[in-house]
Amino acid sequence: MKTILDFYDLTRRFGDFEAAKMVKAAGYDGLDYPFYGSLPLKDEAHFQALKEHLDALGLICPQAHAPFTMRHGMEFSESQEEYAAVLRAFRISRILGVKQIVVHALNLPEGSSEEEFNQYNFAYYKSLEPYAKEAGLKIAVENLFHRDRKRGYLVGVLGTPDRLCRMVQSLGEGFTACIDLGHAALTGMEPEDFIAGMTPGVLGCLHVQDVDYKEDRHTLPFVGDLHWYKIMESLKAIGYDGHFTYEILSFLRRFPDDLYSEALAFTYTVAKKLTEKF
Amino acid sequence: MLLSMETFTLVRRFGDKKAIDMAKAAGFDAVDYSFYWESRTTPWAMRGEGYADYARSIRDYLDQQGMKCNQAHAHYKMGYGMAFSLEEPCFLDIVRSMECAAILGAKAIVVHPLHTPADVDSFAYNLSYYRALEPYCRRFGIRIAVENLYWEDTKFRLNRSLPGSTPEEHSRFVKQLDPQCFCACVDVGHASLCGYEPEDYLARMEQGLVQVIHLHDTDYLTDKHTLPFTEKLHWPKIMETLRSTGYEGDLTLEAITYLERFPKELLTDALALEGKVGRYLLGLFQNRQ
């Protein structure tokens, strides 16, 4: 099981090239490239150079995360800026050698039925499929959540293994599932149970992060309250053959530059210990 | 200035000597010894028969290792209405922990103020409580540090500080006690939970009163007791304020929760990071970063 680190905080602070060196120095096998947030847009030549840099370092980039600015009601067309940003992420992912890219499902207006949600998102994902295929990518569908403002609690979006698997299986071969372990915990399921409930072969990737069951903390395993050894046992039990991909932005975000490498090295030590148990 | 860490999590899991070894290996100069125990029936060498001899043996071990016990923390089961006398087991626990802390070499021991009912004069009640402990400060040669605590006001859904609701009142409270026996402890996390930036709380404390500090990070909502830089407090500002207010005590991390959930096989690495964070904070204090 390869250890992969979400690249967002690193590249935001240190730039792609220096950040990649830091990922390598910490011991990771590769990185998960983020096409979201406030990162400046870079041209394709930049990413070709980055790919060469990664190859020289011996790092892989098997996973990426598409922008999540698309909203319900926007057009599924290249003329729609937010949609075009997703397609751009596909093209760049191809350059980086990405195999799976997480694309968030779109929330529907309050009061919409599950059926309406499924139909709308089925159409959205299917519209993306040809572009993903051209880029040699599988689209990963993630379990998400939204806040029910009226009642003040979090509601799962594709928030059970059954719903997630049904969506992915209905979409077909060009798609896979991504379980965000923290999101599972926030919406009422122990992550190890969520994993155990997945149909064999549907789970393609992970967002590994710890939470306190209340907030989407995106922190390091063992800093929150999840049961990490049970999670690893559950992954093993279902025959998961993907990577161990951290999404621990909040743990790293506030360390000063002078302490960053130490903190990063420690995150790898934790990942290594967990994957050894696998 | 020593770099110290609260060691309760380590002591509970590995015993006193191993905890000292681990703190030393992680780069700490000293330990903050906590006299916590889960219940009165929990076996705890530092409070049973021969407690003083046991404390001396741990002091010897600290000396051998070149480590210090810079400060300590008394048990906190004492509550409103309990007698301020040795007949009261919780009061006796505090006195015993003062004696043991002095044997370990601690200069100060934190004793929590007591939360009182709304119709009780909290200031007066707590002054009488601390004054009841004063003879033991003199007997054992140790200061009591009065920490800023908080209680949850469920009606208004906010945390309220004690003793006093402001840093000025905290200072005023401590100043009414004998300075030979008492000083103030500022817990930066508790300050953040009560509506203060910790740096502002520290700046508003009367100079010279704060001789003990509890450093840990929070999200301003819950008492997280986690590692600095993993939550939201402004560490450079806190360290700068400590320096500018002439703080002369040690830097003590009270990141209990950070260490609590790591399995044994990761604890040394988790501790090593805590040690590096501590050294970094010390560097900020000394204006070296």
Contacts between the chains, C-beta under 8 A, distances in Angstrom:
chain1	res1	chain2	res2	distance
A	219	B	230	6.9
A	222	B	261	4.7
A	222	B	262	4.7
A	222	B	263	7.2
A	222	B	266	6.7
A	222	B	270	7.6
A	223	B	226	7.0
A	223	B	230	6.7
A	223	B	258	6.9
A	223	B	261	7.2
A	224	B	261	7.8
A	225	B	261	7.3
A	229	B	263	7.7
A	250	B	230	7.9
A	251	B	230	6.0
A	254	B	229	4.7
A	254	B	230	6.7
A	254	B	231	7.4
A	254	B	232	7.4
A	255	B	229	4.7
A	255	B	230	7.9
A	256	B	229	6.9
A	256	B	236	7.9
A	256	B	280	7.0
A	256	B	289	7.5
A	258	B	280	6.4
A	258	B	289	6.3
A	259	B	229	6.7
A	259	B	276	6.4
A	259	B	277	6.4
A	259	B	280	5.4
A	262	B	273	6.0
A	262	B	276	4.9
A	263	B	229	7.6
A	263	B	273	6.4
A	266	B	269	5.7
A	266	B	270	7.1
A	266	B	272	7.6
A	266	B	273	4.7
A	269	B	266	6.8
A	269	B	269	4.7
A	270	B	266	6.1
A	270	B	269	7.7
A	273	B	263	7.8
A	273	B	265	6.1
A	273	B	266	5.6
